[in-house]
């Protein structure tokens, strides 16, 4: 199977739900945590607790995502075919989340967003008193 064939197969795995691609993209990634969840999964499978406790702290580094909000975001990402949920059916419960092939295709886009943010949106350090005129 050629590269184009595999891309076509991936593309058909996610149902077409939108008439406008920009609107579809915006609705797919809309929300405070969706992009952060996708980026957190770039290194491989993560359990719910790992995502909640360690990977999604807010910008101050102290507040964690609410369990209800994380569950909703994970379900939404799964419904769009961006992540997959694996339930191991063991006690205690073990569930892992991974990026799908479609979800992995977002990583270069998110990387570009990070680059843009670093260049244009992140506050630079304040000038030193010696340098101020």
Beta strands, then each sheet from edge to edge (+ up, - down):
strand 1: 46-47
strand 2: 83-87
strand 3: 95-99
sheet 1: 1+ 3- 2+
end
